[in-house]
């Protein structure tokens, strides 16, 4: 709000003979109304890769003077970033679009389901615009059309690390887009295109900004993290006056030099993954690998168009653990894939019993429109899928319980995620946010979110740990 102008001094006439002049007092100027700041609501669905897309979009919008509305009623327009991988995810996205229209009325749709524009418009014809995945400029342009920006983008300041939807102490770091694999159950290459790696110095510059801003954990993501750089022939780019190759090992090593936790997600089990295990053993990056093995039967893996040497995978896991005993491996599997017999499922269970993975997620197979697997014979009945899912997850609970029990008595570093009246909720190096377990520190109410503390593990169950804070 501008201040009213001060009264101007009035000079008396220079000549006494001059007639008196009536001078009006200066009146207070009417307050100058500030233009209404445009506000954008945001609904982000799906995987962390989509979350990073949302962060990039809101960073751009915020740099142009938009505010991010915390609720529907205060938003001038709502952007819904959708997931389009599974039928259930598509329905969730359509429901979210419908809710946004009902609550606000002005909705822009982006993300993976955006490739099915006709389906979206058929369900919700009032949608203002539809764009596909990682089409940042198109989304921002659609927002401009709906609610014009208020300021020149050079006027408003944005933190150098950008705006994020995650807590301040951890951040997802996307190193590439798209995927070159041709898994028969997956349409990600159709949705997000072929592999497109970022230059290594761009990745490192973003990572440095994040760490400088207080980020304690970098979660490295892409559709196929271990394929990083393949599309640009591992081209080097300058970082700290030295060339840095756009290659999985070199990038991981460089990230490990920044002083933050580095966690690797979505690692396809290529042989060169072996190279990063020593970095884990040396404490340069977290002893954690997220590898989607998907199955163990060679027949099913072949039908999935996945690597079929699962016996070799067991040997490699054994070598990894020999070199890095603290290694935690998380993976996902699919049961009920077309053609999966009782014998195929038995092979999967036996493989899991031998692999003894730390964390396991399991999905019941769904036909995904456009996926090659839809044409495969031998559809598995839904009740069989459910039975196999229950068996697998029940067995994994027992494995996880045994694996975590071995942590009892250990003193480890934990990162604080939440504080409540009962204490702190933290994570260990073996736990990714949102998808893995927690470390509960009962009574530790004097800590702050983002603190890194030492804790002695006093109790465990199938998924979580309980600990006591100890001194250095």
Phi and psi in degrees as a GROMACS rama.xvg file:
@    title "Ramachandran Plot"
@    xaxis  label "Phi"
@    yaxis  label "Psi"
@TYPE xy
-78.2474  152.582  UNK-2
-79.3397  150.066  UNK-3
-67.1584  142.747  UNK-4
-63.2688  148.159  UNK-5
-72.7444  154.297  UNK-6
-65.2487  132.654  UNK-7
-77.668  138.059  UNK-8
-65.7836  141.658  UNK-9
-107.534  121.722  UNK-10
-81.2429  134.621  UNK-11
-73.764  154.597  UNK-12
-60.7888  141.869  UNK-13
-70.8843  -33.8776  UNK-14
-104.29  131.074  UNK-15
-62.6689  -29.4221  UNK-16
-74.8688  -11.6332  UNK-17
-70.0492  141.954  UNK-18
-64.77  146.434  UNK-19
-61.692  143.193  UNK-20
-111.775  127.36  UNK-21
-80.1747  124.804  UNK-22
-114.662  124.749  UNK-23
-75.9714  140.251  UNK-24
-65.2515  142.517  UNK-25
-65.1639  132.879  UNK-26
-95.2495  153.936  UNK-27
-66.7301  132.174  UNK-28
-69.802  147.45  UNK-29
-64.5272  139.769  UNK-30
-55.4004  138.473  UNK-31
-85.9103  114.385  UNK-32
-72.1944  132.088  UNK-33
-73.2379  140.164  UNK-34
-60.9394  145.241  UNK-35
-66.8575  125.546  UNK-36
-74.6744  124.383  UNK-37
-67.6121  140.656  UNK-38
-122.838  136.924  UNK-39
-118.709  127.161  UNK-40
-87.126  151.86  UNK-41
-137.665  129.797  UNK-42
-120.206  118.427  UNK-43
-115.552  119.246  UNK-44
-113.566  166.065  UNK-45
91.3052  -153.314  UNK-46
-85.1537  172.304  UNK-47
-58.1356  -28.4191  UNK-48
-63.5026  -39.7891  UNK-49
-68.1702  -34.6737  UNK-50
-61.6867  -41.1226  UNK-51
-63.2692  -39.7371  UNK-52
-58.3907  -43.6487  UNK-53
-61.5467  -41.9301  UNK-54
-61.6256  -40.4258  UNK-55
-66.0886  -38.9747  UNK-56
-66.7477  -46.9723  UNK-57
-70.2635  -28.7068  UNK-58
-62.8765  -45.2814  UNK-59
-62.779  -45.9004  UNK-60
-64.0417  -41.097  UNK-61
-65.186  -36.3786  UNK-62
-65.8925  -19.4074  UNK-63
-96.6117  8.146  UNK-64
98.6403  -1.70285  UNK-65
-73.9885  150.599  UNK-66
-105.531  152.834  UNK-67
-96.1051  117.902  UNK-68
-79.0082  136.452  UNK-69
-81.7287  -10.3432  UNK-70
-149.209  162.858  UNK-71
-59.9654  -45.6655  UNK-72
-66.4147  -22.7317  UNK-73
-95.2267  0.376601  UNK-74
-92.7945  141.429  UNK-75
-81.8899  -24.5155  UNK-76
-157.157  152.155  UNK-77
-120.358  130.697  UNK-78
-102.143  127.443  UNK-79
-111.219  113.128  UNK-80
-91.3922  112.472  UNK-81
-97.3012  164.4  UNK-82
-112.524  140.775  UNK-83
-134.491  29.1633  UNK-84
-83.7187  -58.0612  UNK-85
-104.526  159.618  UNK-86
-59.5427  -39.2766  UNK-87
-64.7679  -37.3919  UNK-88
-68.8632  -37.8386  UNK-89
-62.4518  -41.66  UNK-90
-66.6764  -39.1067  UNK-91
-60.094  -40.7285  UNK-92
-65.2413  -44.2649  UNK-93
-62.3837  -38.7913  UNK-94
-65.169  -39.8201  UNK-95
-65.4019  -38.8533  UNK-96
-62.4745  -45.0809  UNK-97
-61.8079  -40.409  UNK-98
-63.9587  -42.6923  UNK-99
-63.5288  -39.4915  UNK-100
-65.6023  -42.6353  UNK-101
-65.4978  -37.1518  UNK-102
-87.1701  -26.575  UNK-103
-126.57  -46.1338  UNK-104
97.6354  -20.5157  UNK-105
-119.319  105.378  UNK-106
-131.983  134.172  UNK-107
-114.757  133.951  UNK-108
-110.679  135.848  UNK-109
-139.346  -175.719  UNK-110
94.8511  -169.762  UNK-111
-64.5229  -35.9899  UNK-112
-69.8768  -14.5462  UNK-113
-60.9042  -20.1135  UNK-114
-69.8494  -14.4635  UNK-115
-106.933  59.4557  UNK-116
-58.7666  -42.081  UNK-117
-60.0179  -40.1801  UNK-118
-65.1494  -41.4528  UNK-119
-65.3802  -46.5755  UNK-120
-68.6078  -30.244  UNK-121
-66.7263  -38.6884  UNK-122
-79.5045  -34.7565  UNK-123
-138.486  78.3109  UNK-124
-65.6382  -12.5036  UNK-125
-84.0026  -3.71667  UNK-126
-59.0943  135.598  UNK-127
-74.4303  -39.1516  UNK-128
-159.944  153.715  UNK-129
-131.687  127.469  UNK-130
-128.896  161.387  UNK-131
-89.319  -171.562  UNK-132
-67.8785  148.663  UNK-133
40.2999  40.0635  UNK-134
-102.377  68.4884  UNK-135
-61.4297  -46.4631  UNK-136
-63.371  -38.3029  UNK-137
-67.217  -37.9801  UNK-138
-64.5988  -47.0833  UNK-139
-62.1994  -40.1417  UNK-140
-62.5255  -38.9525  UNK-141
-65.6151  -37.6655  UNK-142
-65.0945  -41.6905  UNK-143
-56.9803  -42.1569  UNK-144
-65.4268  -37.8984  UNK-145
-78.1437  -43.4325  UNK-146
-140.219  99.5094  UNK-147
-57.0781  145.033  UNK-148
-66.5387  151.191  UNK-149
-86.8024  -37.9221  UNK-150
-122.21  165.497  UNK-151
-67.4108  136.348  UNK-152
-62.2123  -16.7714  UNK-153
-86.2292  -5.45288  UNK-154
-84.0327  -45.4779  UNK-155
-89.2444  137.227  UNK-156
-90.5289  142.143  UNK-157
-124.351  140.712  UNK-158
-54.0954  143.61  UNK-159
-60.9167  -23.8125  UNK-160
-84.6543  -1.02116  UNK-161
81.7709  179.286  UNK-162
-101.717  138.266  UNK-163
-129.798  157.68  UNK-164
-98.0724  -4.23835  UNK-165
-91.924  163.748  UNK-166
-59.173  161.856  UNK-167
-63.971  -26.0311  UNK-168
-89.7519  -4.88864  UNK-169
-143.158  156.283  UNK-170
-151.571  146.227  UNK-171
-84.4294  137.676  UNK-172
-121.057  104.136  UNK-173
-85.4698  125.675  UNK-174
-104.189  -13.5719  UNK-175
-161.617  165.273  UNK-176
-114.049  161.201  UNK-177
68.8031  -176.031  UNK-178
-159.246  142.045  UNK-179
-97.8907  -8.07686  UNK-180
-72.3929  158.139  UNK-181
-124.888  45.1429  UNK-182
-57.1801  134.112  UNK-183
-70.6514  -19.4936  UNK-184
-93.3365  -1.09492  UNK-185
-119.126  141.008  UNK-186
-118.24  15.1913  UNK-187
-56.5625  -43.9751  UNK-188
-58.7148  -33.3496  UNK-189
-71.3512  -35.0737  UNK-190
-78.234  -43.9854  UNK-191
-114.851  1.44293  UNK-192
84.4586  -177.456  UNK-193
-78.7431  168.329  UNK-194
-54.3826  130.17  UNK-195
-138.327  97.487  UNK-196
-82.2162  144.981  UNK-197
-80.6097  146.862  UNK-198
-56.7965  144.07  UNK-199
-61.5003  -36.2402  UNK-200
-70.7704  -28.0444  UNK-201
-66.1283  -43.5194  UNK-202
-62.0743  -46.0864  UNK-203
-67.4069  -36.682  UNK-204
-63.589  -42.7031  UNK-205
-63.7584  -43.8294  UNK-206
-61.4913  -41.7569  UNK-207
-62.8432  -41.9026  UNK-208
-62.5648  -40.3964  UNK-209
-64.4331  -46.5671  UNK-210
-64.3891  -40.7841  UNK-211
-61.7748  -30.9108  UNK-212
-81.3097  -2.11707  UNK-213
110.77  4.98357  UNK-214
-69.6052  128.242  UNK-215
-98.5511  -16.0161  UNK-216
-141.279  126.906  UNK-217
-105.647  121.16  UNK-218
-103.025  105.715  UNK-219
-79.235  123.983  UNK-220
-135.257  156.451  UNK-221
-174.584  -176.666  UNK-222
-76.9746  -30.5759  UNK-223
-146.762  84.0532  UNK-224
-61.3903  -40.162  UNK-225
-74.9411  -8.35328  UNK-226
-90.3612  3.98298  UNK-227
-49.9002  131.195  UNK-228
87.8156  -12.3843  UNK-229
-58.0673  -40.7509  UNK-230
-70.9211  -25.3081  UNK-231
-107.979  20.343  UNK-232
54.9088  38.3152  UNK-233
55.9926  34.0093  UNK-234
-57.3863  135.335  UNK-235
-82.8555  149.423  UNK-236
-138.515  154.937  UNK-237
-74.7584  130.372  UNK-238
-142.056  121.916  UNK-239
54.454  46.7339  UNK-240
62.8262  16.563  UNK-241
-131.891  147.237  UNK-242
-71.9406  134.899  UNK-243
-122.349  117.256  UNK-244
-67.3097  144.098  UNK-245
-83.842  71.1511  UNK-246
-136.276  147.484  UNK-247
-50.3773  -51.4211  UNK-248
-66.7822  -49.5733  UNK-249
-61.6662  -42.1428  UNK-250
-64.9844  -43.662  UNK-251
-62.0464  -42.565  UNK-252
-61.9872  -42.9479  UNK-253
-65.1221  -42.5987  UNK-254
-61.5583  -35.4827  UNK-255
-67.4064  -11.1743  UNK-256
-89.4423  -2.34044  UNK-257
-87.072  -10.0298  UNK-258
88.885  8.37919  UNK-259
-112.006  161.518  UNK-260
-62.8272  138.671  UNK-261
-124.009  119.376  UNK-262
-117.958  129.854  UNK-263
-98.8986  122.292  UNK-264
-113.686  155.609  UNK-265
55.0803  52.7986  UNK-266
-95.0782  113.825  UNK-267
-72.8487  137.376  UNK-268
-76.3009  62.0736  UNK-269
-76.8575  155.104  UNK-270
-57.1283  -33.1873  UNK-271
-71.1877  -6.14453  UNK-272
-61.0882  -27.5453  UNK-273
-53.3122  -30.9384  UNK-274
-66.4863  -26.2514  UNK-275
-86.8877  -10.9475  UNK-276
-60.562  -42.2436  UNK-277
-59.9682  -32.5699  UNK-278
-62.9838  -35.8551  UNK-279
-69.2423  -44.4585  UNK-280
-62.0766  -31.1142  UNK-281
-85.7097  -2.75052  UNK-282
80.9096  12.5205  UNK-283
-78.168  -34.2435  UNK-284
-131.886  166.203  UNK-285
-67.9172  143.926  UNK-286
-78.0887  71.7437  UNK-287
-149.46  129.15  UNK-288
-131.141  128.283  UNK-289
-104.105  102.088  UNK-290
-122.4  113.232  UNK-291
-79.3351  88.1354  UNK-292
-68.797  -35.1959  UNK-293
76.7076  -38.405  UNK-294
-166.851  -179.862  UNK-295
-130.317  -19.681  UNK-296
-71.708  124.062  UNK-297
-55.7336  -35.8282  UNK-298
-65.4628  -45.6396  UNK-299
-69.1379  -40.3248  UNK-300
-61.4247  -37.5746  UNK-301
-64.8579  -42.6285  UNK-302
-65.5762  -31.6315  UNK-303
-77.3226  -13.6404  UNK-304
63.1856  44.6995  UNK-305
-114.819  163.28  UNK-306
-56.1693  135.049  UNK-307
-105.699  5.69396  UNK-308
-94.1731  64.1157  UNK-309
-69.558  -28.2254  UNK-310
-62.3364  -41.0691  UNK-311
-63.2416  -35.6679  UNK-312
-60.9122  -39.327  UNK-313
-62.9129  -40.4567  UNK-314
-63.4762  -41.6546  UNK-315
-67.0963  -40.7018  UNK-316
-59.967  -40.8968  UNK-317
-62.9744  -40.7374  UNK-318
-66.2952  -42.1657  UNK-319
-58.1675  -45.0468  UNK-320
-68.9698  -30.6224  UNK-321
-65.491  -41.4247  UNK-322
-78.2038  -29.6427  UNK-323
-139.65  83.9604  UNK-324
-58.5749  -25.8971  UNK-325
-82.2487  0.259097  UNK-326
-58.7899  131.17  UNK-327
-108.696  132.753  UNK-328
-118.708  124.155  UNK-329
-108.261  146.081  UNK-330
-151.58  166.283  UNK-331
-124.626  152.513  UNK-332
-139.216  157.439  UNK-333
-119.433  127.199  UNK-334
-110.099  152.326  UNK-335
80.3645  19.9506  UNK-336
-63.638  145.302  UNK-337
-50.7974  129.54  UNK-338
88.8341  -2.94572  UNK-339
-70.7409  117.467  UNK-340
-96.4346  174.484  UNK-341
-59.1137  -36.755  UNK-342
-68.1037  -39.8407  UNK-343
-60.7709  -43.9628  UNK-344
-66.2354  -37.576  UNK-345
-60.8357  -41.8755  UNK-346
-61.264  -38.3718  UNK-347
-63.9152  -45.378  UNK-348
-63.4433  -43.553  UNK-349
-65.1046  -37.6797  UNK-350
-63.7468  -44.1561  UNK-351
-64.507  -38.0123  UNK-352
-62.8322  -34.2508  UNK-353
-82.4737  -37.4784  UNK-354
-69.8631  -35.821  UNK-355
49.0653  59.2972  UNK-356
-70.6077  151.416  UNK-357
-71.995  -45.9149  UNK-358
-131.47  137.326  UNK-359
-139.401  132.589  UNK-360
-113.64  150.558  UNK-361
-137.607  137.289  UNK-362
-119.478  143.969  UNK-363
-86.3374  129.746  UNK-364
-56.8471  136.398  UNK-365
-125.368  141.308  UNK-366
-67.8121  126.138  UNK-367
-109.294  118.922  UNK-368
-50.6654  126.804  UNK-369
97.2548  -12.2838  UNK-370
-81.5309  143.179  UNK-371
-65.0962  -28.8042  UNK-372
-63.8695  -20.0341  UNK-373
-60.0259  -26.7464  UNK-374
-90.2654  -1.55452  UNK-375
-75.4518  145.631  UNK-376
-78.9922  168.634  UNK-377
83.7055  43.6188  UNK-378
-58.4034  136.96  UNK-379
-94.5251  129.778  UNK-380
-59.2126  149.31  UNK-381
-60.0945  -37.3735  UNK-382
-67.6342  -30.7603  UNK-383
-71.4709  -41.8365  UNK-384
-55.9832  -46.1001  UNK-385
-62.4102  -42.7426  UNK-386
-63.4956  -44.0249  UNK-387
-66.8379  -38.2433  UNK-388
-60.4492  -45.6299  UNK-389
-61.823  -42.2499  UNK-390
-63.2431  -48.6508  UNK-391
-62.0604  -48.7018  UNK-392
-68.4653  -33.1951  UNK-393
-65.3432  -42.4025  UNK-394
-65.2145  -41.0305  UNK-395
-66.9228  -32.9418  UNK-396
-59.6862  -41.0125  UNK-397
-66.661  -41.0584  UNK-398
-63.8632  -48.1292  UNK-399
-61.0156  -39.8187  UNK-400
-60.2892  -42.7192  UNK-401
-68.8154  -41.676  UNK-402
-63.1499  -45.1915  UNK-403
-70.8028  -30.334  UNK-404
-60.0344  -28.8895  UNK-405
-69.4591  -14.1755  UNK-406
-81.4869  -15.6932  UNK-407
-60.8024  133.462  UNK-408
92.6908  -14.5079  UNK-409
-77.4136  150.87  UNK-410
-109.581  122.92  UNK-411
-134.964  163.223  UNK-412
-80.0529  138.361  UNK-413
-134.184  149.756  UNK-414
-109.076  126.074  UNK-415
-78.9906  124.225  UNK-416
-101.227  -36.1977  UNK-417
-146.118  154.154  UNK-418
-129.48  133.333  UNK-419
-136.212  -170.932  UNK-420
-65.1412  -22.1467  UNK-421
-94.0041  -16.8401  UNK-422
151.069  -150.725  UNK-423
-115.613  148.74  UNK-424
-114.46  122.142  UNK-425
-127.891  178.034  UNK-426
-133.926  149.95  UNK-427
-96.3473  179.605  UNK-428
-64.0296  -16.2941  UNK-429
-93.3836  4.44977  UNK-430
-128.057  116.134  UNK-431
-83.7432  148.902  UNK-432
-63.713  143.826  UNK-433
75.9519  -28.0858  UNK-434
-113.406  -21.2019  UNK-435
-110.641  -162.754  UNK-436
-85.0487  -173.4  UNK-437
-128.758  165.236  UNK-438
-116.794  114.471  UNK-439
-93.3077  127.308  UNK-440
-114.612  84.459  UNK-441
-64.5362  133.576  UNK-442
85.919  -8.6375  UNK-443
-87.0097  69.5201  UNK-444
-89.8253  -4.88194  UNK-445
-93.3102  6.7957  UNK-446
-89.6204  170.881  UNK-447
-124.272  150.571  UNK-448
-58.8629  131.543  UNK-449
96.6107  -8.19936  UNK-450
-67.3646  145.457  UNK-451
-111.063  119.525  UNK-452
-131.343  165.34  UNK-453
-95.235  138.187  UNK-454
-139.749  140.987  UNK-455
-98.1165  127.779  UNK-456
-78.8311  125.21  UNK-457
-114.302  -14.2561  UNK-458
-158.557  150.809  UNK-459
-142.197  158.838  UNK-460
-138.299  -153.146  UNK-461
-67.4422  -29.5599  UNK-462
-126.248  -28.2959  UNK-463
-123.387  165.037  UNK-464
-121.593  152.722  UNK-465
-122.001  138.945  UNK-466
-143.17  172.822  UNK-467
-123.531  133.088  UNK-468
-69.1139  134.2  UNK-469
-126.936  163.702  UNK-470
-74.3091  172.447  UNK-471
